Amino acid sequence: MEPDAINLKPDVMPEEKSSRPSILGGVASERAPFLTFKWSGQTHVGKVRKNNEDAFLALTIDAEEVRYLGKIGEGRSENCDYLFAVSDGMGGEKSGEFASKIAVEKITRMMPRHFSQRASGLPTGFGDILTDLFNRIHADLKKLGESYEECRNMGATLSLGWFVPGWMYFAHIGDSRIYYLPAEGGMTQVTHDDSHVGWLRRKGEINERQQRTHPQKNMLSKALGAKCREADPQVGAVSCHPGDRFLFCSDGLNDGLWDRALQELIREPRAALAALPVAQRLVQEALSESGRDNITAVVVEIGGE
């Protein structure tokens, strides 16, 4: 499925009559219906690595504060936004672990201010907000890498989704991923893998099997920090409806599971796994199939009022 078919709109303002917030403008006069959220998150160090360089974030934002969410929970979008993110760090010793934690921690300090601006109807651009957030994280990681030898060239991927009534606004860099599973239909990878191998896959020059086994699959062309001069994240929007699901994951999950397996585990897991939270069943299966890397998954399920 092509991105336009799922309303990925990095540069287009939704119609005012849609009563949904705009990625480039303020908030329409009528709000979209409130949505309910059910989420689960899980991370595992894997079978090989000593440190877990993955990190994930789940929180709500309102006009007063940020609230961290547990690994499993349910909530409603009335008077608050939901935000989920996955980051995979890179670097020597423990600097990769440090980098991913900086990435998710920075989000919690910037986002409350932007919720207040949106809630009051100020002309806040979602694309600008998320790009600025990524640029600030990038600058912090670059500064630390230049100031401390043990942090030299450390960096991180980051895939972030900001849920408001009717829309998920996202920003992404690296090879962590966001998948979209509509209430009816298949599964679409929303984000682009920032690598030459990812580009070959998008161009249709290689298939999923060739991408998974390519010797350069882990060589990134963009990341936060590291040796990249600027962040330049992918920014866009996906419309949300009851029954939709979103998966945020690090590349360790994809190392163990094919896209088809991801979809089956989320939608129709076998009986032995059905009782587990969705993220836990994904990580458990990826660990049994590979486990060569850290593994992280966050699954968000959208419901109606």
N, C-alpha and C positions, 0 to 999 in steps of 0.2 A: 504493500500500500504506500502510495506517495504521501509525503508529509502534508501537502495541502488538503488531503482528504480527511485529515483529523484536526483541521483548524489550527495548524501551527502558524502563528502570525507574528513573526519577529518585527515586522515593519509596517503592519497594517492596524489601524484603529478599528475595533468592532463598531458596528452601527450603534448610534445612540439609542435607537428604538429597541435594541436588544436588552436594555436595562442591565448590562453587565459592565464592570469596570474595564477601562481601556488600558492597553499596555503603554500607550504614549500619552494619554490624556488623564483627566480626573475621573470622578465617579458619576455615572449617569443618575438621573433624578430618581429612578426606580431601581431598587436592588433586586437581584435575582433571588429566587427562592432559596431558603436556607438548606444546607446539605448536612447530612450526618457523616461521620468519619469513623472507620474502624481500622486500626493499624497494628502492625507487629514489626519488631526489629530484632535482628540477631547478628552478632559478629563472632568469628572464631579465628584463632591464630593459624589454624591449619596443622598439617602433619610435619612440616619441614622447618618453617621459620621459627626463630626464638621470640621475636617481638611481633605484636600485632600493630601494623602500621595503618590499619583501617580505622575509621571513626565514623559514627553516624549520629544524627541529630534529629530529635522530634520535639517540637514545641508549639505552643499557642502564643499569639501576640494580641493584646488588646490595648486600649488607650492608656492603661496604667502600668502594665508589667508584662514580663515574659514568664511563661510557666513551662518548665521542662516536663515532658511527658514520659511515662514509663515505657518499657519495651513493648507492652501490650496495652491497648486501651480503646475506648470509644468516646466520641464527643460530637458536638454540634457546632455549626459555624455561626451561630447567633452572636453578634457583637465581638467576634474574634476571628483572626485568620490562623491557619495552620501552616506550618513549615516543616519540611522534611529534607534531609540532605545526607549524602554519603561522600566521604573523602578517603582517598588512598594516598598515603605519604610515600616519599621516596628519598633516599639519601643514605649515607653511611652510618654505622652504629645505630643510635636511636633517633637520629635527626628526622628520619621519615615519619616515625611515630609522633614526634614533636610537631612536624609540619601539618599533619592532618588534624591534630588537636587545635592548632592555631586557627586553621581554616574554619572549623565549626564554632570555635569560641568567638571569633570575630563577628560571626553572624548574629549572635545573641546581643551584642553591644550596639549594632547599627539598626537592626530592624524595628525596635519599638518606636523610634522617632518617626520612621516612615509610615508605620500604621497610624499614628496620630495625625499625620498630614493627610493620609487618605481618608480617614474617618471624618475629618472636618471639611472635606470637599475641596481641599487645595489641589491645584493642578499638578499632581505628582505623576511623573512618568515611570511606570514599572520597569521598562527597559533600561532607563537611565539609572534607576536605583540599583538594579541588579548588576549592571555593568560597573557602577561605581564601587559596589561592594567587592566584586572580584578584583578590581584594580587596587583597592586598599589592601586586601589580603596578599596580593601579588607583591606589592611594595614592601609590606612587612616581612615577608619571607626573603625577599631579595636583600633587604637591609640586614637581617640576621645572618644570612649566608655570607655577606661581605664583612661582617663584624666578628664572627667567630669561626675559627678553623673547623671545629667539629660540626658546624652547620653549613659548610660550603656546599653550594649546589643543591641544597635540599629543596624539595618541591612537593607539590600535592595536586592530585586531581580533585575536582569538586563538581558534583551534580546536585542541584538544589531545586526544589519545587515549592512555590508559594501559592497556597490555596486560598482563594477568596470566593464568595458566592458566584458560581457559574464558570469559574476559570481556574486553571493552574498556570501560573507564570513560572517559567523556568530559566535557569542559566546553567551553563555547563562548560567545563574544559577538561581535557584529558581522555581517559578511556574507561572511567566509571560510566554507568549508563542509567538512563531512565527509559522504561518501557511503558507503553499505554495499551491496556486491554479494555476495549469498549464492552458495554453490556452485551452486545451481540457482535460477533465477528472474531477476527484473529488477534494477533498481537503485533504491535509496531514499535520499533526502536525509535524513540523520539530524538535522542541525542546522536551526534556524530562522534565516532572514535577519532580523536585527534592524532592520527598516525597515517603514514603512507599506506599501510595495509588496510586501514579503515577506509581510506579514499578509494583504493582499488575495489573494495567490496561495494561501496556506494555506486561506483561507476559500472558495476556488473562484470568486472574483469576477473574476479575470483568469487567463489562461493563460500558458504559458511565453513565447510570442512577445510578449505584451503586457507581461510583466514585463521582458523584455530591452530593450524599446524605450521603457519608461516614462520620462518626463523626470525623475522623482524617485527613480529606482532606486538612486542612490548616496547618498541622504540617510539616514544611520543614526539610529536611535532609541536605540541603546545601543552603547557602546564602552568600552575601558579608557582612562582619562584623558579627554582632550577636555573637553567641557562637562558630562559626565554626573556626577551627584551620587554615584551608587553603581554598582557593577559589575553585580550581580544576574545572574550567568551562567546559562545553560541547562546542567543537569547530568543525566547519565543513564548507561545501560549497555546494551551490545549483547552478546549471547552470541556466542562465536567457535567456529567449527568448521573443520576442514580443507576447503580449497577456497574459503573466504570471502576477499573482498578488500575493502580500505578505501581510499578516496581522500580525501586532505586537500588543499585547494586554496584559493588566493586568488581574488577575484572576476575577476581578469584572465583566468583560464582559462575561466570561464563567459561572459565577453564574446566570446570567440572560438568557443566550441564549445557546441552544444546538448547537452542531457542524453543524447539518443540517440547522438550522436557520441562522447561520453565513454565510454559503455558499450561501443560497438563497438570503440573504440581499445584499451580495456582487455581485453576478452574475445576479440575476433576481428579484429585489425588486418589491413589489407591487406599483401600480401607485402613491399612496399617498406619498411614500417615494423616488421615483425614482429621483426627482429633487434635493434632498439633497446630499451634499458631502457624500461619502461612510462612512467615519468614524463617521460622525454625525448621520447617520441613524442607525448604529450599536449601538452607545451609547444611542440614544433615545429609541430604542427598549429594550435594556438591562435594562435601567432605569424603563421602564414601567412594565417589567416582574419581576424585583427584586429591585435593588437599595440599597441592604443591605451593599454594599461595594463601595469604589471609583471605577470608571469605566474609562478606557482609551483604545483608539484604534487608530492605525495608519495604513492606507492602502496605499500600493504602487502599482501602475499599470505600467507595462512595455510596451513600444511601440517600433516600429522600426524607422529607420532613415527617 
